[in-house]
Amino acid sequence: MKHYLKKLEDQIHQRPDQPALCDYQGESYTYGQLATFIEKYTRFFRAAGVRKGDKIALCARNSARWANLFLAVNVYEAVIVPILPNYTAEGIAQLIRHSDSVLLFTDQDLWEQLKQQNLPKIRGVLDAKEERLFWSGDSQVEKAWKERGTEGFNPKKVTYPDHMDKVAIINYTSGTSGDPKGVMLTYGAMSDVVENCQRLIHNEPDSILSMLPLSHIYGLAMEFVYPCCTGFTITFLGKAPSPSLLLKAMQEVKPLVVITVPLIMEKIHATYIKPHLSSRPAKAISTMPYVRLAYYKSLGQKVMELLGGRVKTMVIGGAPLSWKVESDFKKIGLPYVVGYGLTEGCPLLSIDTPDAFAPGSCGKPIHEIRIASSDPERIPGEIQSRGPNLFVGYYKNPEADAAAHTEDGWFRTGDLGVMDFEGNIFIRGRIKALILSASGQNIYPEEVEQELSHHSMVEESLVLDRSGKIIALVYPKSGVIPNVTKEEDILAICDEIRNVTNKHLPPFSQIFRVELVDVPFERTAKGTIKRHLYQ
């Protein structure tokens, strides 16, 4: 297996003048310019006294510069800490502190919010969008920034490191409150995923549109690192992918590969596919097999034209895909595949090619997967995995690390599934309380419940996923309900609790509805709420 930075090195040597990283309708970098950018920042890190293995936080919105900065940290062999910019300022600061980061790259508006936070180990804060030093608490950092340059540098002579077992990334899956879980991923783990994507998706230079958050390992690995190391031209959308904006960009970029999440594809389905399949002409030909098949094929071709006309593979992952949507994709002949993984798998555990993909499954394992069940084909059991793509632990959280592995060393995914005789994985449910939104975001009920507990009227709460909506069941404090008799007053209380709590939550974990309950929640002998009783 070849190191992914060595694959990047090959692209720089062979294709220095070809576009590499581009902002949609904005600035772009060739592979040679990417190498120059990396050189500039690795020289800066060195002069600023950043050591190999030091942590550097990157909390900013998607852009070509975001990708450049990630690679610069990677090449320097510091540890990059991508942080989702949608978190609250307190949540972002908590992760910066926990990661022991010494530098921070961020956007100006985020820095304005973070100024009030306690960031004791940060020596410098830099603009992720422009060449600018926001703040320095260290004269060495300030001097290094003023003197940075790339004199005498030749992109065609770059040589990048190839250490496989060093930690390259700490990616947080939770912990904006409570105990953070920073997943430590090595260069070898990312190299393995790049290798498997090249084997199963595409392994020649082409074009791709990046629409997913780079702060999440799914978008980071599969929409950026894999295609960049394969010689793709990557265009970063940089905005929320509404169907109209996404399809406009698709028409311009004409991608060969699409990496996406169910939420986006379900919007395309609702806007462009479902209306056609529900139309009178479609119903009229439902009993005419040959005509019906021709109609489906024609509709599939129209959808492919909407996506730019060149798509060879659509990888859908990050959350379950509605079976109705998937069956319609299959019906009209879209070249899709549903994959499965977690941050701890960097993120890939299973995938397949569109031709071999079994509908309803999540593909086949890229490495070892076992089902902890007496009958793995029929009785769901926990999906457990091991392989070179897996993480090497949670940063400063050995208890969570131990709980995530079996005694014989297999990673416990917390998901229930079965595996058929051909090796196809079928997800059947989740063991953990984790809620996975339609956009692929991890929502931890305990974190939302902790925010609810700060409200003066909340005694205890339970957060659930109901039909894709976050519902909070609240048992109010003594004296709240007896004085309220009108239904509209009860609804007003629920809205007040929801609105106040949502101010402290990131957009993807906002509460949709609060419902009051009139008796305390049932608990186990250990004192934990019996969550399964309220699903």
ChimeraX attribute file (.defattr): number of C-alpha atoms within 10 A of each C-alpha:
attribute: neighborCount
match mode: 1-to-1
recipient: residues
	/A:1	9
	/A:2	13
	/A:3	22
	/A:4	27
	/A:5	23
	/A:6	17
	/A:7	20
	/A:8	23
	/A:9	22
	/A:10	19
	/A:11	22
	/A:12	25
	/A:13	18
	/A:14	14
	/A:15	17
	/A:16	19
	/A:17	13
	/A:18	17
	/A:19	20
	/A:20	27
	/A:21	26
	/A:22	22
	/A:23	19
	/A:24	20
	/A:25	12
	/A:26	12
	/A:27	12
	/A:28	21
	/A:29	23
	/A:30	18
	/A:31	27
	/A:32	23
	/A:33	20
	/A:34	25
	/A:35	25
	/A:36	22
	/A:37	19
	/A:38	23
	/A:39	23
	/A:40	18
	/A:41	22
	/A:42	24
	/A:43	18
	/A:44	22
	/A:45	22
	/A:46	14
	/A:47	17
	/A:48	20
	/A:49	12
	/A:50	19
	/A:51	14
	/A:52	13
	/A:53	15
	/A:54	17
	/A:55	25
	/A:56	25
	/A:57	27
	/A:58	27
	/A:59	25
	/A:60	27
	/A:61	21
	/A:62	23
	/A:63	25
	/A:64	26
	/A:65	23
	/A:66	23
	/A:67	20
	/A:68	21
	/A:69	21
	/A:70	24
	/A:71	22
	/A:72	24
	/A:73	26
	/A:74	21
	/A:75	20
	/A:76	22
	/A:77	24
	/A:78	22
	/A:79	27
	/A:80	27
	/A:81	28
	/A:82	25
	/A:83	26
	/A:84	21
	/A:85	20
	/A:86	16
	/A:87	18
	/A:88	19
	/A:89	20
	/A:90	17
	/A:91	20
	/A:92	22
	/A:93	20
	/A:94	19
	/A:95	25
	/A:96	27
	/A:97	16
	/A:98	18
	/A:99	24
	/A:100	17
	/A:101	22
	/A:102	20
	/A:103	23
	/A:104	26
	/A:105	23
	/A:106	23
	/A:107	20
	/A:108	16
	/A:109	9
	/A:110	17
	/A:111	21
	/A:112	11
	/A:113	12
	/A:114	17
	/A:115	12
	/A:116	11
	/A:117	13
	/A:118	13
	/A:119	19
	/A:120	12
	/A:121	14
	/A:122	21
	/A:123	20
	/A:124	21
	/A:125	21
	/A:126	21
	/A:127	19
	/A:128	25
	/A:129	17
	/A:130	10
	/A:131	9
	/A:132	11
	/A:133	16
	/A:134	16
	/A:135	17
	/A:136	17
	/A:137	13
	/A:138	12
	/A:139	12
	/A:140	14
	/A:141	23
	/A:142	18
	/A:143	14
	/A:144	17
	/A:145	23
	/A:146	10
	/A:147	10
	/A:148	17
	/A:149	16
	/A:150	15
	/A:151	9
	/A:152	5
	/A:153	13
	/A:154	12
	/A:155	18
	/A:156	16
	/A:157	11
	/A:158	16
	/A:159	14
	/A:160	18
	/A:161	15
	/A:162	17
	/A:163	14
	/A:164	18
	/A:165	13
	/A:166	18
	/A:167	22
	/A:168	26
	/A:169	27
	/A:170	26
	/A:171	26
	/A:172	25
	/A:173	21
	/A:174	18
	/A:175	17
	/A:176	22
	/A:177	15
	/A:178	11
	/A:179	13
	/A:180	20
	/A:181	23
	/A:182	24
	/A:183	27
	/A:184	24
	/A:185	28
	/A:186	24
	/A:187	22
	/A:188	24
	/A:189	29
	/A:190	30
	/A:191	27
	/A:192	24
	/A:193	25
	/A:194	28
	/A:195	20
	/A:196	19
	/A:197	21
	/A:198	16
	/A:199	11
	/A:200	14
	/A:201	18
	/A:202	17
	/A:203	18
	/A:204	12
	/A:205	17
	/A:206	17
	/A:207	23
	/A:208	24
	/A:209	27
	/A:210	28
	/A:211	22
	/A:212	27
	/A:213	22
	/A:214	27
	/A:215	21
	/A:216	22
	/A:217	28
	/A:218	25
	/A:219	22
	/A:220	20
	/A:221	21
	/A:222	25
	/A:223	25
	/A:224	26
	/A:225	25
	/A:226	26
	/A:227	27
	/A:228	27
	/A:229	26
	/A:230	23
	/A:231	24
	/A:232	25
	/A:233	25
	/A:234	27
	/A:235	28
	/A:236	27
	/A:237	23
	/A:238	18
	/A:239	15
	/A:240	12
	/A:241	15
	/A:242	12
	/A:243	17
	/A:244	11
	/A:245	12
	/A:246	19
	/A:247	18
	/A:248	15
	/A:249	21
	/A:250	22
	/A:251	15
	/A:252	13
	/A:253	19
	/A:254	22
	/A:255	25
	/A:256	21
	/A:257	20
	/A:258	23
	/A:259	20
	/A:260	24
	/A:261	25
	/A:262	24
	/A:263	20
	/A:264	19
	/A:265	20
	/A:266	20
	/A:267	15
	/A:268	20
	/A:269	21
	/A:270	12
	/A:271	13
	/A:272	16
	/A:273	20
	/A:274	16
	/A:275	12
	/A:276	17
	/A:277	18
	/A:278	10
	/A:279	10
	/A:280	11
	/A:281	12
	/A:282	16
	/A:283	13
	/A:284	10
	/A:285	14
	/A:286	14
	/A:287	10
	/A:288	10
	/A:289	10
	/A:290	11
	/A:291	13
	/A:292	17
	/A:293	15
	/A:294	12
	/A:295	18
	/A:296	21
	/A:297	16
	/A:298	14
	/A:299	20
	/A:300	21
	/A:301	16
	/A:302	15
	/A:303	20
	/A:304	17
	/A:305	16
	/A:306	18
	/A:307	22
	/A:308	18
	/A:309	16
	/A:310	17
	/A:311	20
	/A:312	16
	/A:313	21
	/A:314	21
	/A:315	21
	/A:316	23
	/A:317	26
	/A:318	26
	/A:319	21
	/A:320	23
	/A:321	20
	/A:322	14
	/A:323	11
	/A:324	12
	/A:325	19
	/A:326	20
	/A:327	13
	/A:328	17
	/A:329	20
	/A:330	16
	/A:331	15
	/A:332	21
	/A:333	17
	/A:334	21
	/A:335	18
	/A:336	23
	/A:337	26
	/A:338	28
	/A:339	25
	/A:340	23
	/A:341	19
	/A:342	16
	/A:343	21
	/A:344	27
	/A:345	26
	/A:346	30
	/A:347	27
	/A:348	29
	/A:349	28
	/A:350	22
	/A:351	27
	/A:352	23
	/A:353	20
	/A:354	20
	/A:355	10
	/A:356	10
	/A:357	19
	/A:358	18
	/A:359	18
	/A:360	18
	/A:361	25
	/A:362	26
	/A:363	25
	/A:364	25
	/A:365	21
	/A:366	19
	/A:367	15
	/A:368	14
	/A:369	20
	/A:370	19
	/A:371	21
	/A:372	17
	/A:373	16
	/A:374	10
	/A:375	12
	/A:376	18
	/A:377	18
	/A:378	12
	/A:379	15
	/A:380	21
	/A:381	24
	/A:382	22
	/A:383	25
	/A:384	23
	/A:385	22
	/A:386	18
	/A:387	16
	/A:388	18
	/A:389	26
	/A:390	28
	/A:391	25
	/A:392	17
	/A:393	21
	/A:394	23
	/A:395	18
	/A:396	15
	/A:397	14
	/A:398	12
	/A:399	10
	/A:400	15
	/A:401	17
	/A:402	14
	/A:403	11
	/A:404	19
	/A:405	17
	/A:406	11
	/A:407	9
	/A:408	6
	/A:409	12
	/A:410	18
	/A:411	23
	/A:412	17
	/A:413	19
	/A:414	17
	/A:415	18
	/A:416	21
	/A:417	25
	/A:418	24
	/A:419	26
	/A:420	13
	/A:421	8
	/A:422	8
	/A:423	16
	/A:424	22
	/A:425	28
	/A:426	22
	/A:427	20
	/A:428	14
	/A:429	14
	/A:430	16
	/A:431	12
	/A:432	11
	/A:433	16
	/A:434	16
	/A:435	21
	/A:436	18
	/A:437	20
	/A:438	20
	/A:439	18
	/A:440	21
	/A:441	17
	/A:442	18
	/A:443	21
	/A:444	19
	/A:445	20
	/A:446	16
	/A:447	19
	/A:448	24
	/A:449	19
	/A:450	16
	/A:451	17
	/A:452	25
	/A:453	16
	/A:454	13
	/A:455	17
	/A:456	11
	/A:457	20
	/A:458	18
	/A:459	15
	/A:460	19
	/A:461	26
	/A:462	23
	/A:463	24
	/A:464	22
	/A:465	19
	/A:466	10
	/A:467	7
	/A:468	12
	/A:469	16
	/A:470	22
	/A:471	20
	/A:472	24
	/A:473	20
	/A:474	26
	/A:475	21
	/A:476	21
	/A:477	13
	/A:478	10
	/A:479	9
	/A:480	14
	/A:481	17
	/A:482	7
	/A:483	7
	/A:484	12
	/A:485	9
	/A:486	8
	/A:487	9
	/A:488	10
	/A:489	12
	/A:490	16
	/A:491	15
	/A:492	11
	/A:493	20
	/A:494	19
	/A:495	16
	/A:496	15
	/A:497	22
	/A:498	21
	/A:499	16
	/A:500	14
	/A:501	20
	/A:502	18
	/A:503	12
	/A:504	17
	/A:505	19
	/A:506	18
	/A:507	12
	/A:508	16
	/A:509	21
	/A:510	19
	/A:511	21
	/A:512	16
	/A:513	16
	/A:514	22
	/A:515	18
	/A:516	17
	/A:517	13
	/A:518	9
	/A:519	9
	/A:520	13
	/A:521	18
	/A:522	12
	/A:523	11
	/A:524	9
	/A:525	6
	/A:526	6
	/A:527	8
	/A:528	10
	/A:529	17
	/A:530	13
	/A:531	15
	/A:532	8
	/A:533	8
	/A:534	12
	/A:535	10
